[in-house]
C-alpha cells in the first residue's frame, strides 16, 4: 500500500506539472485554433528566468515563480504582437512550420546563452525532504506542486467559464467579425490569452525544473508529452487535458516503476488506447455530420 500511494502521489504531481505545461497550448489550440509547437520555449524561458533570479541573484524561490510567469507572459505578448498574429489566418501546416522554426531557434539561443549543461533551481529548506501524510512520507516539493497546480486549475476553469473575459474569448473565437461588431477588441483578447498561456508555460517550466531538469533541449524533450496531453484530453475544455495529464502522469510513473525496461512504452500505449476509445479526446467535440 505504501508503494501504491507513493506511485499515485508522484504520478499526480507529475501529471499536474504536465497539465500546467500543456494547458496554455490547449487554450491556444482549442479556443484560438492556433497550433503553437514553440509552446515549450516559453516554459524553458520561465525556468531559466527563475533559475537565474534564484541561483544567481539570491531571490527567494516563491518570489521567482510569479516573475517566471511574468517573463514568459511578456515574451508571449511581444512575440504575439510582432509575429504570431500574422499567422492566425494561415493554414495549420504553415503554423506548424513557423512555430517549429521558432522552437529550434530558442533551443540554439538557450544553448548559446545558458550553456548545454542541465540547470536546477536552489530550493528553500522548507521544500526539501519529506513530510508525513497519512503515515507515509511524501516529498514536500511534490506536495507543493500539487497544491499550486490544483489552485491554478480551479482558477483557470473559473476564468474561462464564469468570467466576462471567458465569454468574450469564446465569442471572439466562434465569430471574430460578429464579436468585433459587438464592441469586443478581438486582437486584444487574443493577445492577452496568448500571453496568459505563455505565462502558465513559464510557471510550469519553473516548477518543473527540479523534477524534469532544465536544459536547452527542454522544448524538444517535452513537446511530445504536451501534445499527448492535449490530444488525449481534447481542446474544447480545460477539464479534458487536466484528466488526461493525471492519467498519463500516474501511468508513466507506474510504468517506469514496475516495468522500467520498457521506458516510455506505457505512456504511448495509454495514448493509443485512449485515442482509439475517444478519437476526439476525453471531452472533445465530435464532428458534425
C-alpha positions as CSV (number, residue, x, y, z in Angstrom):
1,X,0.0,0.0,0.0
2,X,2.9,2.4,0.8
3,X,4.3,1.8,-2.7
4,X,1.0,2.3,-4.4
5,X,0.3,5.5,-2.5
6,X,3.8,6.8,-3.4
7,X,3.3,6.0,-7.1
8,X,-0.1,7.6,-7.0
9,X,1.3,10.7,-5.2
10,X,4.3,11.1,-7.6
11,X,2.1,10.4,-10.6
12,X,-0.4,13.1,-9.6
13,X,2.4,15.6,-9.0
14,X,3.9,14.7,-12.4
15,X,0.5,14.9,-14.1
16,X,-0.2,18.3,-12.5
17,X,3.1,19.6,-14.0
18,X,2.2,18.2,-17.4
19,X,-1.1,20.0,-17.2
20,X,0.4,23.4,-16.4
21,X,2.9,22.9,-19.2
22,X,0.1,21.9,-21.6
23,X,-2.9,24.0,-20.7
24,X,-1.6,27.1,-22.5
25,X,-1.3,25.0,-25.6
26,X,-4.8,23.6,-25.1
27,X,-6.1,27.1,-24.8
28,X,-4.4,28.4,-28.0
29,X,-5.3,25.3,-30.0
30,X,-8.8,24.8,-28.7
31,X,-10.0,28.3,-28.2
32,X,-7.8,30.3,-30.7
33,X,-7.4,27.5,-33.3
34,X,-3.7,28.1,-33.5
35,X,-1.1,25.4,-33.4
36,X,1.9,26.7,-31.4
37,X,4.6,24.0,-31.3
38,X,7.0,26.5,-29.8
39,X,5.0,26.5,-26.6
40,X,7.8,24.6,-24.8
41,X,10.2,27.5,-25.5
42,X,8.1,29.7,-23.2
43,X,8.3,27.0,-20.5
44,X,12.1,26.9,-20.9
45,X,12.2,30.8,-20.7
46,X,10.3,30.7,-17.4
47,X,12.5,28.0,-16.0
48,X,15.7,29.8,-16.9
49,X,14.4,33.1,-15.6
50,X,13.5,31.6,-12.2
51,X,16.9,29.8,-12.1
52,X,18.9,33.0,-12.8
53,X,16.9,35.0,-10.3
54,X,17.1,32.4,-7.5
55,X,20.6,30.9,-8.1
56,X,22.5,34.0,-9.3
57,X,20.7,36.9,-7.6
58,X,19.5,35.2,-4.4
59,X,15.8,35.9,-4.9
60,X,13.5,33.7,-2.8
61,X,12.1,30.8,-4.7
62,X,8.5,31.8,-4.1
63,X,9.2,35.2,-5.4
64,X,10.9,33.8,-8.5
65,X,7.8,31.8,-9.5
66,X,5.5,34.8,-10.3
67,X,8.4,36.5,-12.0
68,X,8.9,33.5,-14.2
69,X,5.2,33.7,-15.2
70,X,5.7,37.5,-15.9
71,X,8.8,36.9,-18.0
72,X,7.2,34.3,-20.2
73,X,3.9,36.2,-20.5
74,X,5.9,39.3,-21.6
75,X,7.8,37.3,-24.1
76,X,4.5,35.8,-25.3
77,X,2.8,39.1,-25.8
78,X,5.8,40.7,-27.6
79,X,6.0,37.7,-30.0
80,X,2.2,37.6,-30.4
81,X,2.1,41.3,-31.4
82,X,5.2,41.1,-33.7
83,X,5.0,37.6,-35.2
84,X,2.2,35.3,-34.2
85,X,-0.8,37.5,-35.1
86,X,0.2,37.4,-38.7
87,X,-0.2,33.6,-38.7
88,X,-3.7,33.3,-37.3
89,X,-5.3,33.2,-40.7
90,X,-2.7,30.8,-42.2
91,X,-3.1,27.1,-42.6
92,X,-2.2,24.7,-39.8
93,X,0.7,23.4,-41.8
94,X,2.2,26.9,-42.1
95,X,1.6,27.5,-38.4
96,X,3.4,24.2,-37.6
97,X,6.4,25.1,-39.8
98,X,6.6,28.6,-38.4
99,X,6.5,27.5,-34.7
100,X,8.8,24.6,-35.2
101,X,11.3,27.0,-36.6
102,X,10.9,29.3,-33.6
103,X,11.4,26.3,-31.3
104,X,14.7,25.3,-32.8
105,X,15.8,29.0,-32.7
106,X,15.0,29.1,-29.0
107,X,17.0,25.8,-28.4
108,X,20.0,27.3,-30.2
109,X,19.7,30.6,-28.4
110,X,19.4,29.0,-25.0
111,X,22.4,26.8,-25.6
112,X,24.5,29.9,-26.6
113,X,23.4,32.0,-23.6
114,X,23.0,29.5,-20.8
115,X,25.2,26.6,-21.9
116,X,24.3,23.0,-22.6
117,X,24.6,21.6,-19.0
118,X,21.5,20.8,-17.0
119,X,20.3,23.5,-14.6
120,X,18.5,23.1,-11.3
121,X,17.0,25.7,-9.0
122,X,18.1,26.1,-5.4
123,X,15.1,25.2,-3.3
124,X,14.4,26.7,0.2
125,X,14.9,24.3,3.1
126,X,11.1,24.2,3.7
127,X,10.7,22.4,0.4
128,X,13.4,19.8,0.9
129,X,12.9,16.4,2.4
130,X,9.7,14.7,3.2
131,X,6.6,15.2,5.3
132,X,4.3,12.5,6.8
133,X,1.0,12.3,5.1
134,X,-1.4,9.6,6.4
135,X,1.6,7.9,8.0
136,X,3.5,7.8,4.7
137,X,6.5,10.0,3.8
138,X,5.9,12.2,0.8
139,X,8.2,14.8,-0.8
140,X,7.4,18.4,0.3
141,X,8.3,19.8,-3.1
142,X,5.9,17.5,-4.9
143,X,3.2,18.3,-2.4
144,X,3.7,22.0,-3.1
145,X,3.4,21.3,-6.8
146,X,0.1,19.5,-6.3
147,X,-1.3,22.4,-4.2
148,X,-0.2,25.2,-6.6
149,X,-1.2,23.4,-9.7
150,X,-4.6,22.4,-8.3
151,X,-5.3,26.0,-7.4
152,X,-4.2,27.1,-10.9
153,X,-6.5,24.6,-12.5
154,X,-9.6,25.8,-10.5
155,X,-8.7,29.4,-11.2
156,X,-8.3,28.8,-15.0
157,X,-11.6,26.8,-15.1
158,X,-13.4,29.7,-13.4
159,X,-11.9,32.3,-15.6
160,X,-12.8,30.6,-18.8
161,X,-16.4,29.5,-17.8
162,X,-17.6,32.2,-15.3
163,X,-16.0,35.5,-16.2
164,X,-16.8,38.2,-18.7
165,X,-13.4,37.7,-20.3
166,X,-14.1,34.0,-20.9
167,X,-17.3,34.9,-22.6
168,X,-15.5,37.4,-24.8
169,X,-12.8,34.9,-25.7
170,X,-15.4,32.3,-26.8
171,X,-17.3,34.9,-28.8
172,X,-14.0,36.1,-30.5
173,X,-13.1,32.6,-31.5
174,X,-16.6,31.5,-32.7
175,X,-17.2,34.6,-34.9
176,X,-14.5,37.3,-34.8
177,X,-16.4,39.6,-37.1
178,X,-19.6,39.4,-35.0
179,X,-17.6,39.9,-31.9
180,X,-15.9,43.0,-33.3
181,X,-19.4,44.3,-34.2
182,X,-20.4,43.9,-30.6
183,X,-17.5,46.0,-29.4
184,X,-15.1,43.3,-28.4
185,X,-11.5,44.1,-29.2
186,X,-10.6,40.7,-30.7
187,X,-6.8,41.3,-31.2
188,X,-6.5,42.5,-27.6
189,X,-8.4,39.4,-26.4
190,X,-6.2,37.1,-28.4
191,X,-3.0,38.9,-27.3
192,X,-4.0,38.6,-23.6
193,X,-4.9,34.9,-24.0
194,X,-1.7,34.1,-25.7
195,X,0.3,35.9,-23.1
196,X,-1.6,34.2,-20.3
197,X,-1.0,30.8,-21.8
198,X,2.7,31.6,-22.3
199,X,2.9,32.7,-18.7
200,X,1.4,29.4,-17.5
201,X,4.0,27.6,-19.5
202,X,6.8,29.6,-17.9
203,X,5.4,28.9,-14.5
204,X,5.3,25.2,-15.3
205,X,8.9,25.3,-16.5
206,X,10.0,27.0,-13.2
207,X,8.1,24.5,-11.1
208,X,9.3,21.5,-13.2
209,X,13.0,22.4,-13.4
210,X,13.8,20.5,-10.2
211,X,11.9,17.3,-11.3
212,X,12.2,17.4,-15.0
213,X,15.5,19.1,-15.3
214,X,16.2,22.2,-17.4
215,X,18.5,22.4,-20.4
216,X,18.3,24.0,-23.9
217,X,16.6,20.9,-25.3
218,X,13.7,21.2,-22.9
219,X,11.2,22.3,-25.6
220,X,12.0,19.3,-27.7
221,X,12.0,16.7,-24.9
222,X,8.6,17.6,-23.5
223,X,6.8,18.7,-26.7
224,X,5.6,15.1,-27.3
225,X,4.2,14.9,-23.7
226,X,2.4,18.2,-24.0
227,X,0.9,17.1,-27.4
228,X,-0.2,13.8,-25.9
229,X,-2.0,15.6,-23.0
230,X,-3.8,18.0,-25.4
231,X,-4.7,15.3,-28.0
232,X,-5.9,12.8,-25.4
233,X,-7.8,15.4,-23.3
234,X,-9.3,17.3,-26.2
235,X,-9.1,21.0,-26.8
236,X,-12.7,22.1,-26.3
237,X,-12.4,22.3,-22.5
238,X,-9.8,22.5,-19.7
239,X,-11.2,19.5,-17.9
240,X,-10.1,17.1,-20.6
241,X,-6.4,18.0,-20.6
242,X,-6.4,18.0,-16.8
243,X,-7.8,14.5,-16.5
244,X,-5.6,13.3,-19.4
245,X,-2.5,14.8,-17.6
246,X,-3.4,13.0,-14.4
247,X,-4.0,9.6,-16.1
248,X,-0.8,9.9,-18.2
249,X,1.3,11.1,-15.2
250,X,0.2,8.2,-13.0
251,X,0.6,5.7,-15.8
252,X,4.0,6.9,-16.7
253,X,5.3,6.8,-13.1
254,X,3.8,3.4,-12.5
255,X,5.2,2.0,-15.8
256,X,8.7,3.3,-15.0
257,X,8.5,1.7,-11.5
258,X,7.0,-1.7,-12.4
259,X,8.5,-2.2,-15.9
260,X,11.4,0.2,-16.1
261,X,13.0,-1.8,-19.0
262,X,10.1,-0.7,-21.2
263,X,10.9,3.0,-20.8
264,X,8.2,5.3,-22.1
265,X,6.2,2.4,-23.7
266,X,3.4,2.6,-21.2
267,X,2.5,6.3,-21.7
268,X,2.4,5.8,-25.5
269,X,0.3,2.6,-25.2
270,X,-2.1,4.5,-22.9
271,X,-2.3,7.3,-25.5
272,X,-3.2,4.8,-28.3
273,X,-5.8,3.1,-26.2
274,X,-7.4,6.3,-25.1
275,X,-7.5,7.8,-28.6
276,X,-9.0,4.6,-30.0
277,X,-11.7,4.8,-27.3
278,X,-12.2,8.6,-27.7
279,X,-10.8,9.8,-31.0
280,X,-11.7,13.4,-30.3
281,X,-10.3,13.4,-26.8
282,X,-11.9,12.7,-23.5
283,X,-14.0,15.8,-23.7
284,X,-13.5,16.7,-27.3
285,X,-16.3,17.8,-29.6
286,X,-17.4,15.2,-32.1
287,X,-17.5,16.2,-35.7
288,X,-20.9,17.2,-37.1
289,X,-22.4,15.0,-39.7
